[in-house]
Amino acid sequence: MLWCSQAPTFSRIASVLAVALLLLGCATTTPIPREIGRIPTASEQKLIDVFALRVIAAARLEGFTCEAVRFAMIDLPHDGLRSAARPSTNPCDFYIQVNPKILRRDSPAELSGTFAHELAHVINRDWTPARAETRQIDQERQADAVAMRILKRLGAAACLAQVEYFRKIRAENIEAWGVEQRFTAKTHPSYTERIRTFEAGCVADSMDQSTSR
């Protein structure tokens, strides 16, 4: 699925996106590589619509310039959403992979935070040669910082929802494995660190109004 827009303001972007999706559609006929996933079904796309439009519009105000976002459905063993890209000089050559189970389980607010983080990787050009020497854990911290700015444009509540999501995942991991991170300890900051970062950042210099004006 492609999201298509070219507008400089949040409200106009959202309007253009909505019209394109409802009247013209942005579905791509280009096959998705099998290893990446499959095209979302109509019901899955409706669930994606709920959170993705607003996040894309807010991300554009933080430097997201890609004309399209391509979604691919795939069973991910340890993720709900993640960006997938091969090393490239083109930062827009990517897919957002979505776990169908997580899409149906998590709330739009939780999915918004994860999606904002993945778009932050695109904004930071994390799979281009210029970023090849940056450690992944540092890329993840920097993506969190950009994601926080995106979410704050949706309102303080949207930003703080990510804190609750991190707490939920941390509790689930501790219950299941006895540790808060089992597979990402060397590549991602701990959930405890991310909770503290978002708790402080979502409140500090918080925008008092949503960019949906």
Secondary structure by P-SEA (a helix, b strand, c coil): cbbbbbcccaaaaaaaaaaaaacccccccccccccccccccaaaaaaaaaccaaaaaaaaaacccccbbbbbbbbcccccbbbbbccccccccccccccaaaaacccaaaaaaaaaaaaaaaaacccccccccccaaaaaaaaaaaaaaaaaaacccccaaaaaaaaaaaaaaaacccccccccccccccaaaaaaaaaaaaacccccccccc
